[in-house]
């Protein structure tokens, strides 16, 4: 195909995709049925992971719940059964350890079957200035927030490719799009999670595995306790998000095969401005929106949690 023909083809498709996006922003996409799908959720013992489990339980999915916190897992298991879950499988798994992930993944494949929806939700945050962050916690942040994604994909993606059916979900963060004060290691891990998920999405298209869908989720701070003490300078523009709202949006995005979900909409605007404006102008807006001060009163989740 010659250069001009290819260029006109691309321009035509660009207009089509822009129109498609506009239409779907007005008329929502049809939601796919997830009944019978095997949904694995890491970090399912509390927070967003637990809420996602409850929502998928009500939709008839088979649940595979992972967490390092056994008590939290048991509680989630009880709740999802009350919420109508048919098949629920709980596994204690330390997502900071590659061999533990592979070992538990093998158990899942033998005892439950091939995972068809993988939700990498487990995450931790240090919440200190970089020079005050212990080396062990910096390493743990990277191991849980991004390295675990590599190993879960290695474990479960081959079966999805073989059947040309599946969905990979990365619960990243707005901090994976814009650098934030006192979140250097967390931002590094979430930027990596976004880049990794984007790359895999492109890889699936290049391989012709169109049946393997991907969703990247980038929310602002969520009121789950993980970011206890964080503040929004302008709550009207950038509100702290309620967990129930975020979980519902994530499930909808998965069911509609939405590639990227940013919450709230102001996050999308801030990313666009960052790309367009000079660095000094971006820094000015970052200060205005509270990116430099939002973590000043950070406490985080109590150790008992």
Secondary structure per residue as TSV (DSSP state, phi and psi in degrees):
chain	resnum	aa	ss	phi	psi
A	1	X	-	360.0	130.1
A	2	X	-	-75.9	166.9
A	3	X	H	-59.2	-48.0
A	4	X	H	-63.2	-43.8
A	5	X	H	-62.5	-44.5
A	6	X	H	-64.3	-40.0
A	7	X	H	-63.1	-46.0
A	8	X	H	-63.9	-36.2
A	9	X	H	-63.4	-44.3
A	10	X	H	-65.1	-42.3
A	11	X	H	-61.5	-42.9
A	12	X	H	-61.1	-44.2
A	13	X	H	-66.9	-35.7
A	14	X	H	-59.9	-46.2
A	15	X	H	-62.9	-39.9
A	16	X	H	-62.9	-45.9
A	17	X	H	-67.4	-36.0
A	18	X	H	-65.1	-42.2
A	19	X	H	-64.8	-42.1
A	20	X	H	-59.6	-43.8
A	21	X	H	-62.7	-40.8
A	22	X	H	-64.7	-43.7
A	23	X	H	-61.9	-45.7
A	24	X	H	-72.6	-16.4
A	25	X	H	-76.8	-18.8
A	26	X	H	-101.0	-47.2
A	27	X	S	-110.3	107.0
A	28	X	-	-59.5	147.2
A	29	X	-	-64.6	153.7
A	30	X	-	-68.0	138.4
A	31	X	-	-86.6	132.4
A	32	X	-	-77.3	154.4
A	33	X	-	-80.7	127.4
A	34	X	-	-110.4	9.4
A	35	X	T	-62.3	129.4
A	36	X	T	88.1	-12.8
A	37	X	-	-69.2	147.0
A	38	X	E	-95.6	110.2
A	39	X	E	-107.2	117.9
A	40	X	E	-102.7	126.7
A	41	X	E	-122.0	118.4
A	42	X	E	-84.6	151.7
A	43	X	T	66.0	38.1
A	44	X	T	-85.9	-0.2
A	45	X	T	-78.6	-9.2
A	46	X	S	-166.7	177.9
A	47	X	H	56.1	-140.6
A	48	X	H	-62.1	-36.7
A	49	X	H	-58.6	-43.6
A	50	X	H	-65.6	-43.2
A	51	X	H	-64.6	-38.8
A	52	X	H	-63.3	-40.4
A	53	X	H	-60.9	-43.6
A	54	X	H	-62.0	-40.6
A	55	X	H	-71.3	-41.4
A	56	X	H	-70.2	-29.1
A	57	X	H	-61.9	-43.6
A	58	X	H	-69.1	-15.7
A	59	X	T	-97.1	3.6
A	60	X	T	87.0	15.0
A	61	X	-	-80.7	153.9
A	62	X	E	-83.9	127.1
A	63	X	E	-103.6	133.9
A	64	X	E	-120.4	112.4
A	65	X	E	-108.8	125.9
A	66	X	E	-117.2	140.1
A	67	X	E	-167.6	156.0
A	68	X	S	-80.0	-19.9
A	69	X	-	-92.9	103.0
A	70	X	H	-64.8	-40.2
A	71	X	H	-64.2	-41.7
A	72	X	H	-62.1	-39.9
A	73	X	H	-62.1	-44.0
A	74	X	H	-60.8	-43.0
A	75	X	H	-64.5	-42.9
A	76	X	H	-61.9	-42.1
A	77	X	H	-57.4	-43.7
A	78	X	H	-63.6	-43.9
A	79	X	H	-65.5	-41.9
A	80	X	H	-70.4	-30.5
A	81	X	H	-68.0	-37.2
A	82	X	H	-66.8	-24.8
A	83	X	T	-91.2	12.4
A	84	X	T	98.4	8.2
A	85	X	-	-65.3	134.1
A	86	X	S	-85.3	-60.4
A	87	X	-	-113.1	121.9
A	88	X	E	-130.9	128.6
A	89	X	E	-126.3	123.6
A	90	X	E	-108.7	137.5
A	91	X	E	-138.3	126.9
A	92	X	E	-77.1	122.7
A	93	X	-	-143.6	130.6
A	94	X	-	-91.4	102.4
A	95	X	T	-72.5	-0.6
A	96	X	T	-88.3	-4.5
A	97	X	-	-118.1	117.5
A	98	X	H	-58.4	-46.3
A	99	X	H	-66.7	-33.1
A	100	X	H	-66.1	-41.7
A	101	X	H	-61.4	-47.5
A	102	X	H	-63.7	-40.2
A	103	X	H	-64.0	-48.1
A	104	X	H	-69.8	-34.6
A	105	X	H	-61.1	-41.4
A	106	X	H	-62.2	-40.1
A	107	X	H	-60.8	-45.0
A	108	X	H	-60.1	-46.4
A	109	X	H	-63.2	-34.9
A	110	X	H	-77.7	-40.4
A	111	X	H	-92.8	-25.5
A	112	X	T	-118.6	-45.8
A	113	X	-	128.9	-169.5
A	114	X	-	-77.4	125.5
A	115	X	-	-67.0	133.7
A	116	X	S	-110.7	-20.3
A	117	X	E	-130.8	114.0
A	118	X	E	-107.6	119.6
A	119	X	E	-115.1	104.1
A	120	X	E	-82.9	96.3
A	121	X	-	-111.7	-24.5
A	122	X	-	-57.5	136.6
A	123	X	-	-161.3	154.1
A	124	X	-	-134.5	161.5
A	125	X	-	-139.5	137.8
A	126	X	-	-85.3	-49.5
A	127	X	-	75.6	23.6
A	128	X	S	-117.3	162.3
A	129	X	-	-59.5	147.4
A	130	X	G	-55.0	-44.4
A	131	X	G	-70.7	-13.8
A	132	X	G	-98.0	-2.3
A	133	X	S	-84.3	120.3
A	134	X	-	-58.6	141.9
A	135	X	H	-54.2	-39.9
A	136	X	H	-62.7	-36.7
A	137	X	H	-75.9	-33.8
A	138	X	H	-61.9	-45.7
A	139	X	H	-63.3	-42.5
A	140	X	H	-63.3	-39.2
A	141	X	H	-58.6	-46.2
A	142	X	H	-67.8	-38.3
A	143	X	I	-64.9	-43.2
A	144	X	I	-80.3	-44.8
A	145	X	I	-80.7	-20.5
A	146	X	I	-137.7	-45.3
A	147	X	I	-59.8	-36.3
A	148	X	H	-59.9	-33.0
A	149	X	H	-63.1	-40.0
A	150	X	H	-58.5	-47.5
A	151	X	H	-74.1	-36.0
A	152	X	H	-68.0	-37.6
A	153	X	H	-64.6	-43.6
A	154	X	H	-58.6	-36.9
A	155	X	H	-76.2	-40.2
A	156	X	H	-112.3	-18.8
A	157	X	H	-67.2	-37.4
A	158	X	H	-53.7	-41.4
A	159	X	H	-67.3	-35.9
A	160	X	H	-64.9	-42.8
A	161	X	H	-64.8	-42.3
A	162	X	H	-61.4	-38.2
A	163	X	H	-95.1	-4.9
A	164	X	T	51.1	46.1
A	165	X	-	-153.8	127.6
A	166	X	E	160.7	175.4
A	167	X	E	-148.9	126.4
A	168	X	E	-107.6	124.4
A	169	X	E	-122.7	124.4
A	170	X	E	-111.0	113.9
A	171	X	E	-85.4	94.3
A	172	X	-	-95.6	-126.6
A	173	X	-	-173.1	157.3
A	174	X	G	-61.4	-24.2
A	175	X	G	-74.1	-1.4
A	176	X	G	-95.9	4.6
A	177	X	T	-123.2	-29.0
A	178	X	S	-135.7	126.9
A	179	X	-	-63.0	143.7
A	180	X	-	-133.3	140.8
A	181	X	T	-59.8	137.2
A	182	X	T	66.0	20.2
A	183	X	-	-134.2	32.7
A	184	X	H	-58.1	-51.3
A	185	X	H	-69.5	-37.6
A	186	X	H	-64.0	-46.5
A	187	X	H	-60.1	-43.2
A	188	X	H	-57.9	-43.7
A	189	X	H	-68.7	-37.2
A	190	X	H	-78.7	-35.2
A	191	X	H	-58.5	-42.1
A	192	X	H	-63.8	-40.9
A	193	X	H	-62.6	-41.7
A	194	X	H	-65.4	-47.8
A	195	X	H	-62.0	-41.1
A	196	X	H	-63.6	-47.3
A	197	X	H	-64.2	-40.4
A	198	X	H	-61.8	-43.2
A	199	X	H	-63.6	-43.0
A	200	X	H	-64.7	-38.0
A	201	X	H	-60.3	-43.4
A	202	X	H	-66.9	-38.6
A	203	X	H	-61.6	-41.5
A	204	X	H	-63.2	-41.5
A	205	X	H	-64.7	-43.0
A	206	X	H	-65.1	-30.3
A	207	X	H	-82.4	-11.4
A	208	X	T	82.6	15.4
A	209	X	-	-89.6	65.2
A	210	X	T	-67.5	-18.0
A	211	X	T	-81.8	-9.2
A	212	X	E	-95.7	106.8
A	213	X	E	-92.3	160.9
A	214	X	E	-136.9	145.8
A	215	X	E	-139.4	128.9
A	216	X	E	-110.5	128.0
A	217	X	E	-112.4	123.8
A	218	X	E	-127.0	84.8
A	219	X	E	-93.8	158.2
A	220	X	S	-72.6	-175.3
A	221	X	-	-55.0	137.8
A	222	X	B	-114.4	140.2
A	223	X	T	-77.2	62.0
A	224	X	T	-104.7	-8.6
A	225	X	T	105.9	-26.4
A	226	X	T	-60.4	-36.8
A	227	X	T	-112.5	37.9
A	228	X	T	-54.4	129.7
A	229	X	T	98.7	-17.9
A	230	X	-	-66.6	148.6
A	231	X	-	-130.7	152.0
A	232	X	-	-105.6	128.5
A	233	X	T	-66.1	-38.3
A	234	X	T	-128.9	83.2
A	235	X	T	-56.8	-26.7
A	236	X	T	-66.8	-38.8
A	237	X	T	-83.1	-45.1
A	238	X	S	-128.7	79.1
A	239	X	-	-75.4	149.4
A	240	X	-	-66.0	132.7
A	241	X	B	-89.3	141.8
A	242	X	-	-82.6	134.6
A	243	X	H	-55.6	-42.3
A	244	X	H	-60.6	-42.9
A	245	X	H	-62.2	-45.7
A	246	X	H	-64.6	-45.0
A	247	X	H	-60.8	-42.2
A	248	X	H	-64.0	-41.4
A	249	X	H	-64.3	-38.5
A	250	X	H	-65.8	-46.3
A	251	X	H	-62.6	-41.7
A	252	X	H	-62.0	-43.7
A	253	X	H	-60.9	-40.8
A	254	X	H	-64.7	-46.4
A	255	X	H	-69.5	-21.7
A	256	X	T	-101.6	9.0
A	257	X	T	54.3	40.3
A	258	X	-	-77.7	127.5
A	259	X	S	-73.1	-39.6
A	260	X	E	-135.9	133.1
A	261	X	E	-124.5	115.8
A	262	X	E	-112.9	131.2
A	263	X	E	-132.5	133.2
A	264	X	S	-74.5	-172.8
A	265	X	H	-61.9	-26.8
A	266	X	H	-60.0	-25.7
A	267	X	H	-62.9	-43.5
A	268	X	H	-61.7	-40.0
A	269	X	H	-65.8	-42.6
A	270	X	H	-64.6	-35.9
A	271	X	H	-66.7	-41.3
A	272	X	H	-64.0	-42.8
A	273	X	H	-64.6	-39.1
A	274	X	H	-59.7	-38.5
A	275	X	H	-73.5	-29.3
A	276	X	H	-93.9	-32.2
A	277	X	S	-89.6	157.1
A	278	X	-	-61.6	158.2
A	279	X	H	-58.1	-43.8
A	280	X	H	-63.9	-37.8
A	281	X	H	-66.7	-40.1
A	282	X	H	-62.9	-41.1
A	283	X	H	-64.4	-37.9
A	284	X	H	-62.0	-46.0
A	285	X	H	-67.3	-35.2
A	286	X	H	-60.9	-41.8
A	287	X	H	-67.1	-41.0
A	288	X	H	-61.9	-41.9
A	289	X	T	-82.9	-2.7
A	290	X	T	89.7	13.9
A	291	X	T	-61.9	-29.1
A	292	X	T	-83.9	-14.3
A	293	X	T	-125.9	-5.0
A	294	X	T	-63.5	-24.2
A	295	X	T	-98.1	6.2
A	296	X	T	-59.9	-35.8
A	297	X	T	-104.6	20.3
A	298	X	-	-59.6	133.3
A	299	X	-	-117.6	-37.7
A	300	X	-	80.2	179.2
A	301	X	-	-76.6	138.7
A	302	X	-	-60.1	147.9
A	303	X	T	-60.1	-31.3
A	304	X	T	-63.0	-21.4
A	305	X	-	-80.8	360.0
